[in-house]
């Protein structure tokens, strides 16, 4: 028996490859299925099943493409309805992969079809669970994403999740391994651990939601407390996972169409496409195409694209570091953004050589801001998350989280200069590009973000540990 976690950091997502005696199963595959196909081929194994723990909201799964390539059956838990051929399993149904068995444990609550798969070895010993978004390390899945579909409140779903955890998962032996679908950084939970593999015993000791003496009422209150609104693209990804999607090869072919500056500009004007610049924030600040949006490929790229652009059908034109065009298109497709029309051949340098109009983002280092603030009053906007701001911030700085920047548009002055920062510079550059695309140009980015501000000795509020907030 072989178990391999295939973890994708930018999505904080874990897919799983299980193999026994020449047969394999994939759990929650990503959109690009080539790695799974190559792994099975190398091991001379046949992919027999594709197991989905639920209809994912934060990424588009590779189940449809993988089934087409291999003939494997797509398996969902009880209650799932799909727009493609799939096997809807019953609770406690067993599936053989070589000498091992995967048993369906229907664990609704995160969503109503949510299912945990229990792996048993040849002797029928419980080895591991693949818990999807039902149980994370340090947390459980948020119960607010499926309420519209199920005509339930988040409190109703939280109550169902409480029963699932206590009846299906907590009775398992302490040494059973836990393989979740996500780790820290995912928007599918609130308090996820940076670890990606644990045990039932560890979770019973450390996971607040698995306290032995916890009542259902306490569970519902704690699990639903402090939930931020889900990103706009989540329901659109669910729809794609339920109904199917465009073949990834077609998406890649369209998105990797090279366009010279003239063709790029003409297509941008004709199509209504967003120009998405994925270069490093410092490079973007020095020069970019006017009204382009920055979301750097080397940061939390896909989730921020989903949060900021929202509509997966939005046409997109790319400005990328040279050689990273296909990677960018693939990472957009992971979260359902399939309508990429092409990229600027020669990147921004080609645009400049043509003598076309450019823009830049003004910046100031933290030492300069400190010196300026000692002479005059400065207006500072903090685009970090609310918890980061509450933990520590510049006195009088305004909290305008990037996630909800559209709700704060009327707070930004349109004439007087103002200053912006995040933790390190990535998110504030996203915010700056959005504001400039809306005609607000009197902004100044604080280089290095809050980390640099603290190092400069500039006064900040007293630190409050996030765990006490």
N, C-alpha and C positions, 0 to 999 in steps of 0.2 A: 504494500500500500504506500502510495506517495501523495502527500498533500503539499501544495505550493500556493502561497499567498502572492498575488501579483498586485502590488500596491502602486497607485498613481498619486503622487504627492500633491499635484496641483488641484486635484479634486478630492483629496483626502479619502480615496475610495479603494476598497479591497475587492478584487475578483479572486476566484479560487479555481485551481486545477487539481482534480482528484483522479488518481489512476490506480488500477489494480488489474493484473493479469491481462494486459492488452486492451482494456476498456477504460474510457475516461469520461468524466463529467466536468462541466464548467458551471460555476455559480456566479451570477451577476456579471457577465462579461461586459467589457467596454465596447464602444462602437467599432474600433479597429480590431478585427478578429485575426489578423495575420499571426500575431504572437502565439495564439492558442493553436492555430493550425500547424505552425512550425514545430511547436513543442510536441504535439501528438505525433507528427510525422517522424520527428527525431527519435521518439521512444517506440515507434512502430505500434502506436495505439490508435484505436478508433473512438472518436467522440460519440458517445451513445446518448447522453442527455445534456440539456441546457436547463439548469434550474434557476428560476427567478424568485427572489424572496418577496417581491412586491412590485407594483408599478412605480418605478423610480421617478422622483420629481427633479432631482438635481443633475441628472445626466441621462443621455440616451443610451440604452443598453445595446449590445451587439447581437442580441438573441435572434432577430429575424435574419440577419445576414449569415450568422454562424449556422443556423438551421438549413439555410439554402445551400451553403457550401458543403455541409457534412451529411445532411439527411437526419440529423439528430432531432429528437423530440424536445420541444419547448415545454417545460413543466411549470405550472403555477399552482398556488394553493387554492383551497376551497373559495368559491365565490367570484373568482376572477373571470372576466369576459374580455375576449380579445378579438381583433379584426383579422386574425391570421390563424392558421392551424396551430393548435396547442393542446396539451394534455392538462386538464384541470383535475388535480389530484384530490383525493379524499383525505381527511384527517387520519393519521396513522398508516397511510398507504406506504408500502415499501418499494424501493427501486434498487435492483442489483447492479453493481458495477464491479465486474470481476468477482472477487471474493468478499467484497465489502457491501454494506447496505446503507442507503440513505432513507431515513424514515421521516415522513411529513408530520410536523407538529404545527397545526394551525394556531397561530398566535396573533390574532387580530388586536388592533388598538392603535398602532401607528397608522395603518390603513386596515380596511376590513379583510382584504385578501392576504395580509402579511403572514408569512410562513417562515418558520425556522426548520432547518434540515438537520436531523441528528444522524451522525455517522457512527456506524458500528463496524467492528472488524469481523474477521471470519468466525470468531468464537462468540459473536454477538455482544461483545463488550462495548459499552458506550465510550467513544473516543473523543468526539468533538461536536459542537453545534456551529452551524453557519446561520447567524442570527439576524442577518439583514439589518434593518433599522429598528427591530424590536428591542434588542439589547445591545448597547454599546459598552465600551470599557469606561466606567465612570458615569454613565448616563443611560437614558432610554430614549427611544424615538419620540419626537414631538407629535402630539395627538391632534394637531389642528390642520393638517394638510388635506385630509380626505373628508372633512365634515360636510362640504357642499354635495359631494358625490353620494355620500351615505345618508344625507339628510339628518345629520347628528350634530350635536355641539361638541366642542373640544373636550368638555367635561365628560360627556357620554363616552367618547372614545378613550379618554384617560381611565375611566372606570373599567372598560373592557380590557385595556392593556394591563391594568393591575391584576385582573383575574388570569390573563394569559401567562404573565410572568410567574405567578405563584402556583399555578396548576400545571404548567408545562415545562418551565425552565428551572425554577428553584428546587424542585424535588430531585433533579439530577445530581449525580455524585460530584463532590468538590473538585476532583481531579479532571473532570471533563473540560476540554479546551473550548474557549470562546473565540470564534472568528467573526467579527462584525463587518458590516459593509462600509463603515466609515470610522475615521479617527479625528483627532483635533483639527479644526479648520472647516469642518462641514457645517452647513446651515441646517442640517437635519436633526440636530440636538443642541443643547445649551452648554454642556459641561464635559465634553468628550476628552478622554485621555489621549496623550501623545503616543501611548503604546498601541500596538495594533493586534496583539494576541494576548489573551489572559486565560483565567480559569474561572469556573463557576464559584469555587471557594473564595478566590480573591474578590470577586464581585460582591459576594454576600457580605464580605467584611468592609469593603470600601465604597461601594456604589450606594449613594443615598436612597435610590429608588428601590433597593432590595433589602432594606432594613427589616429584620424579622418581626419587630413589634409595630410596624407601620400599618395604620388603618387605611382603608380605601379612601376615606375623606382626606387624610393627610397626603396620601399619594397624589390624588387629583389636584389638590392645592399646590403642592410643590412642583409637580410636573408641568402645570400650566402657568405657573408664576414666571413673569419676566420674558415670555415669548415675544420676540420681535416679529413683525409681519414677514411672511415668506417672500422671497424674490418673485418678481412678476413672471419670470419665465418658467417657474415650477409647474403650473398646470399645463403649459404648452408641451413640456417634456413628458408629462404623464400621458397626454393625448398621443404623442408619437410612440411611446412605449406600448400603449394599448392597441393602436391602430396600424402601426408600421410606418415606414419611412423610406426615403430615397436611398438607392444603393450608394454606398460610400465612395465607390470608384467614380461615379458620375459627379458627386459633390467635389471630389478632389480635382477632377479634370476641369471643371468650371472655375474653381477657386484659384487654380494655379495657371490661369491664362495670363501671360505677360502683356503688359500694356505700356506703350511709350507715353511720355507726359501728355502729348496732345490727345491721344486716344483715351487716356485715363481721365483727363479733365472733361472731355466730351461726354464720356459715359457717366461720370459723376453728375453732370448737369441734366442728362436725359433720364437717368434712372431714379433719381432721388436717393441714391446710395449714401450711407454714412461712410466717410473716409476714416478708417480705423488705423491709427499709427501705433505699432506694437514695439517700437524701438525703446531703448532705455530712457528713463525719464530725464536724465541730464542731457542726452542728445536731443530729445524732443524739445526741451526748454530752449536750446540754442537756435533751433530752426525747425519749422514744420509748415505744412500746407494750411492756409487759413481755414478755420472752422473744422479742422480734423479733430477727432477724439482720440486721446491717448489712453490706452490700457496696455501696459507693457507685458510682453510675452514671458519675461522672467520674474513676474510677480504672481499674484493670485489671479491669473489671467481669465480662465473660463468662468469662474463664479462672478467676477466683476463685470465681464461682458454680459452675462445673464442678468445681473442686477441693474446695470446702467442702460443697456439697450432694450432689454425686456422682450421685444417682439422677435421671435425666431424667424419670421418671414422677411424681416427688414433686409433689403439689399445692402451689401457691404463691399467696399473696395479697400484693399490693404496697402499699407506702407510698412514694410518689414525690413529687418536686417537681411542683407543679401545671403541667400542660401537657406533661409528659414521659412520660405513661403509655404511649402507643403505642410510643415509642422504646424504652422499657424492655422491653416485651413482645417487640418485634422482636429486641432484642439477646439476650434469653434464648433465643429460638427459633433464633438463629444457632448455638448450641451444644446444641440439642436439647431444651431445657426448654420443652415445649409445653403443660404442664398448669397454666397460669396461669388462675386462676378469676375474677380481677377486681382492682380497686384501691379504696383508701379515698378516697371522694369528699371533696374539701376537705382532703386530706392530714392530717397530724398535728394541725393546728390544729382541725379538726372534731372529732377525738377528745377533745382537751382541753376544748373548749366543752361537750361532753356530760358533763363531769365524770368521765370514766372514769379508771381507775388508770393512772399513768404511771411511768416509771423514768428514770434518768439514769446517766451514767458519770462518776465522780469523776476529776478531773484535777489535775495539778501541773505548773507550768512548770519548765524545766530549772534555772533559778536557784534555785528553791525546793528542788528535789531536791538540788542541790549543797550548799546550806546545811544541809539535813537530814542528808545523808550525812557531813558534817563533825562532827555532834553524836552520831550513833548509827549503828548498822549497818542498812543497808536491803537488802531482797531485791529484786533486779531480774531480770526475764525479758526476753530479747531474742528477738523473734519474726521477725527477718530470716532470710534464707537462710543455710545453713552457711558459704558462702564469704564473705558479708558479715561475719558474726561473726568468722571467722578473720582476716579482713583487719584489723579494728579493732573493739574492744569495750570496755565498762566492765569493769574487773577484777572478778572474782567474779560477774559477771552470768551467768545460766544461759541457754544456747542452746536455745530451744524454737521451732523454725521453724513458722510458721503452716501451711505445707503439711502438717505432720505433728503438728498440735496434739493430735489425739486420742490419739496415742501418749505424750503428756506429761501427760495429765490428772491422774495421781496425784502429780505433782510440785508442783502448785500448792497452797499452804496454804489452808485453808478458814476460818481465823479471823484470823490475824495479817495486817495490811495488806501488800500487795506491789505492786510497780511494774512497768509494762510499756512497751516501746517497740519501734518498727520504725525505718525510715529517716526518715519524715516525718510519720507519724500515721495513714495509711490502713490499713495492715495490722494495727496494734495495736488499732484500733477494731473491726476484724473479729474479732480474737481476743477482745477484751473482750466483745463481744456473744455470742459462742459460750460463753464461760465463764459469763456471767450467765444464759444460757438453761439452763445445767446446774446453776444454784443457787450458783455461786461469785460473791459480790458484794463481797468484800473487796479488790478490785483498784483500782489508781489508774493512769490513763493518763498517760504523760509527754508533754506537749504538744510538738509539733514534732519528736518523735523524736530519732534519733541526731544529726541535723544541729544541732538546738538544743542538745543535750548538749555537743557539741564547742565550739559558740560560747560556752557558759557558762563554759568553762575547767575543767570537771570532768575529773578524771584518766581517761584511756583508755589502752589498750594501744598499744604501738608499731605503727606502720602496716606492713603487709606487702602488697606489690603483688599483686593477685589473680592475675596471670599467673605468679607464682612459686609459687603454692600447689600 
